[in-house]
């Protein structure tokens, strides 16, 4: 039974990683949008410009995570060799993911603060759940 469950988990992970190959279009659109918003607000040096910078940084790290994750996937299916570079990229991928989580959590906390000011409590609850999901996702993986 344990071998069967391990095979199911492995197949699930492989399918999930294949589906990540198609997330780049949306990510590029977000990067471009956040870059445009940052350039519009950069002259003012307001809190909003720092927020867009954090969003741009988060999306950039997510892009780098996907690139490293694709390399790892190709190594795991034995298209690319598993050498010292593979081991380093494995570490780098985890580190980029960790940084991305911290930046995402900080922008979500900023979203919660701004929604608390406008008394938009349903959005605050949604963002609070997202933060918990980020944290739990780190422990599950």
C-alpha positions, 0 to 999 in steps of 0.5 A, a space after each residue: 500500500 505504501 509503495 502504491 501511495 508513493 507512486 501516486 504522490 510521484 505521479 501527482 507531483 510530476 503532473 503538477 510540475 508539467 502544468 507549471 510550464 504554462 504559468 508564464 504568460 500570466 506571470 509576464 502580464 503581472 510583471 509588466 503591469 507592476 513595472 508600469 505601476 512602479 514607474 508611474 509612482 516611482 517619482 512620488 516615492 510614496 508607500 504605494 511605489 514601495 508596494 509595487 516594487 515589492 510586488 515586482 520583486 515577488 513576481 520576479 522571484 516567482 519567475 526565477 523559481 519556475 525557471 529553476 523548478 523546470 530545470 529540476 523537473 528535467 533533471 528528475 525525468 533524466 533529460 538533464 544530468 544530475 550533477 553538482 549544478 543540479 544540487 546547487 539549483 535544488 538549493 537555489 530553488 528552495 531559497 528563492 521560494 522562501 524569499 518569495 513567500 516572505 515578500 508575498 506575506 509582507 504585501 498581503 499584510 500591507 493589503 490587510 492594513 489598507 483594507 482594515 482602514 477602509 473597513 473591508 473585512 471580507 477582503 481582510 479575512 480572505 487575505 488572512 487565509 492566504 497568509 495561513 496557506 503560505 505558511 502551511 504550504 511551507 510545512 507540507 512541502 
